[in-house]
Amino acid sequence: MATKGTVARMIRDRGFGFIRDDQGEELFFHASAVQNASFDALAEGQQVEFEKTRDPRGRGYRAENVRLVAG
């Protein structure tokens, strides 16, 4: 199920960022998780949809299948 959130921070030189979900939790996302836009097209404050999944490293959750919301 897709969750909505806002791009909170971008660490462009390292290829990742963080999304703040509707509950205020910040989730890590990697550039490779971005689906319908380029990583460089994302900016802080933009609305996105994503899927919240368990981080394979055991660090909580992360965002996968990140899609920029049009509008």
Beta strands, then each sheet from edge to edge (+ up, - down):
strand 1: 3-11
strand 2: 16-21
strand 3: 26-30
strand 4: 47-54
strand 5: 61-68
sheet 1: 3+ 2- 1+ 4- 5+
end
